[in-house]
């Protein structure tokens, strides 16, 4: 073997070892970084969720920790996570999410329901509707979603749980009827879910 060939092979081995060391160091740095930021991320996510829950519950509705007082209703992927509100140990309300297909994708609705079945608040937590049209379901863009406050399965009657274009009581948006129609359907389905599982949720 010539000296040149031996030197070339040594150089290749050195490069391989160097690459391995760099990869190991990078992996270690990522693991350490993930461990250091995980708690902060979890805390931030908890704070965001607590803020959302507070938006659909009037002040003074609960004195318990809604983040930990939860119950899963149903089984498998269709199970619904319900946050239970209590005041002095007495169940006062429930908060949970419902989803319905909108114009572009699923619209995820967060709703607070009082123990007697009245809606305390509704907020849109996720959607992909058209900006300037369908995004009026957001509280930051319009007050439309506030029309659900105080409603229940009996008020309005079941046949009136629809947008006005379909004979209901809820306004639709010009050029974007599909979006409010989906939200109304999701909220009504949420009230039906609460009514069907009321004892389980409030126990």
N, C-alpha and C positions, 0 to 999 in steps of 0.2 A: 504494500500500500504506500503510495507516495505521501510525502509530508503535506502536500497541498490538499489531497483528498481527506486525510485525517483531520486537518484543520477545518475543512468545510463541514465534516460530520460533527465535530465538536461544536462548531458555531450553530448548527441546526439544533443540537441537543440543548444548548444554552438558551436558544430562543424559545424552545418548547417549555423548558423549566421556568423561564421568565414569564411566559404567557400564563402558565399555571399559577404562579405566585400572584400575578396581577389579578387574575380571575378570583382567586381565593380571598384576596384583600377586598375586592369590590363586593363580593358576596357577604363577607363579614360586615362591611360597612352598611350594606342594605339591611341586614338583619338587626344590627344594633340601632340603626336609624328608625326602623319599624317599631322596635321595642320601646324606644324613647318617645315616639310620637303617638303610639297607640292609645295611651290613657287620655291624652289631650283630645284626640279625635273622638273617642267615646264620650267624653264630657261635652264636647261641642255638639255632637249629635243628640245627646240627652237634653241639652239646653234648647236646641231647635224644636225638638218634639214637645217639650214642656210649653214653649211659647205657642205652638200650634194648638195644643190642647186648651190652653187658656183662652184662645180666641173664640172658641165655640162654647165656652161656659161663662156665664155671668159671674162677676165678683161675688164671693161668699158662697158659691155653690158647694165647694169642697174644702176640707181641711186635712185630707189624707194625701199620700203620695200617689198621684195618678200614674206615674211611670212604673211603679211596682205592683199596684193593685190592679191586676189584669186577669182576665179569664179568656181562654180560647174556646169559641163556640163552633162546633162542627168538627170534621175530621179531615186529615190530609191537607192537600193544597187549597181546598175551599174553606178551611177553618178561618174564622174571623177573630182577630185579636181585639178584645173590648177592654178599654180603660174605664174602671169604675170610680165614680165620684161619691164620696161619703161626707156627711157632716155629723160630727159627734157619733160616728159609727153607723149612722142611718144612711142607706143608699139614697142618693138624690138624683143621679144622672149616669149616663153611659156615653162614652165617646168611641167611635169606631170609623172605619173607612169602608166605602163602597166604590165600585168602579163600573163604568158603563162606556161602551164604545161611542166616541164622538165622531167628528168629521175626519180627523187625521189619525187618531189613536185613542187609547183608553183615557177617559177623564176620571181621575181619582178624587173622590169627595170625602172630606172629613166632616162628620156630623156629631153634634152633641144633642142627646135626647134626654129629657127629664123623665123621672120615674113614672110620671103619669102619661108618657107618650108624646108630650109636646116637644117640638123642635126648639132648642135653645140657641143653636147657631149652626151655620154651614159655611165651610171654606173649601176652596179648590186647592189641592196640594200638588197636583200634577196634571198637565195637559199639553197637547201639541197643536192647539187650534190656531187658526189664522190670525196673526196680529192685526189689530184694528177692527176685527169683526168678532170672531169667536172668543177672543181673550177678555171680553167684557164680563165673563164669568168670574174674573179675578176681582177681589175686593179693592185692590189698588187701582183698577181701571174703571170700575163702576160699582154702584150700590145694589145692583140687581140681585145678588145672592142674599141680601138681607131680607128679601121678600119671603123667605122660608121661615123666618123667626116667628114662633108662636103657632105655626101650622101643625096639624096632626093628621092621622088617617081619616078622621071624621070631619075635619075642618081644613080644607074644603072636602066635600064628598069625593069618594073614590073616582067617579067619572070626571071630576074637575081637576084631577091631578095631571095636568097637561098644559102645554102652551096654548095661548089664545087661538092660534091658528088651527089647533086640533079640538077646540071647544073647551079648553081649560081656563084657568085663572092667571097663569103666569105669562109675563111678557116674553116675546121672542125678539131676536135681533134682526134687523134688516139685512138680508143676504146671508144669514147664518142661523137658520132655524134649527138645523140638526144639533148644534151645540147646546143651546138651552134645553132642547127636548131631551137630550141624553142626561143632563144634570137632573132635571125633574124626575126622570125615570129612576136614576140612581138613588135619589133622596127618598122617593116613595118606596122603593125596594128596601132601603135601609129601615124605614119605619115598619114595614111588614116583617122584616127580620127581627127587629126589637120586640114587636108584639108577639111573635111566635116563640121567642126565647126569653121573654121578660123575667120569668121566675129564675131561670138559670143565671141570667146576667146579674140580677139584683140580690141573689141569695148571699 
